[in-house]
């Protein structure tokens, strides 16, 4: 019954063409969309000023920023280029929320690529009211939208001609991105992060050498939008060397740990003496437990239990599970001269994502390689 009432309520809202959640650049008043623009400057409550520029003192509304974004897109003809120019113009930057990652930009004006693309497609910008663009938090195809035309003709940001031009630009850019199919895949994709803003790095191809080899670089994704100051690119080979070094160090540490364990077990005549000692301790513990609860024996019980636990853990370590690093290293060329691209081959994807948690880069240098503790 509750579900039916909610459905009927939404249907009534759609029948009346009432305005609901406004997109950026708009406000809702009296069930109608209005531009979030300057109104009565003498009334503070009716002041839609949103952002002030320090350099000029100019105050802008959300509608001003929306118009600027649309004009910029039509001029530069690309989502990323638009975001880059807007971020540069208004000094927008993103920062790491914490060491675990994530971007932090509170109460600021900024665009994401998906957000700007979705906003440009919104019929509200053309003066229409639109429902059912999403269902159960998933975007629906345009054919399933419920569009009520010309509900706010006095609050239009996009004309039909401009919208058709924008659709054509987005479609062309999408075809140019996917049409070639020659993009190179890397096993390390999704593992390299900016040490400043924690955004992921993307790959960039360098100028082809005379021998036909094209160097590969990685760069902060937020810097490409001018939302981060970590400008310098890093060569793929530098990332490879840092990862190999981290894996070799892990391998050497595990090898030393196993050697030390083997020496300790050998000094105790291997497993026979350990099992014999365990048997003696368990017999002693059973004897103390048979005496019932007695504070005088509690310390002795705790000490024996701890000794049993230590010996059992030593037995488990003889079959230590950290063989994956060693096995993976054997499949790579990690001699004096690293074979370019060996580490980033697609067949190494699963192994790398199991072994490595993240690679942090700042100013063209790897500052940390964090390995997964389970391997």
PyMOL commands that set and color helices and strands:
alter all, ss='L'
color gray80, all
select helices_A, chain A and resi 2-15+44-46+62-76+79-90+113-120+123-126+142-144+160-179+221-224+236-267+270-290+295-317+324-330+346-355
alter helices_A, ss='H'
color red, helices_A
select strands_A, chain A and resi 26-29+32-35+49-52+59-61+95-96+103-104+129-131+134-135+138-139+146-148+192-194+201-208+214-220+234-235+356-362+365-371
alter strands_A, ss='S'
color yellow, strands_A
deselect
rebuild
show_as cartoon
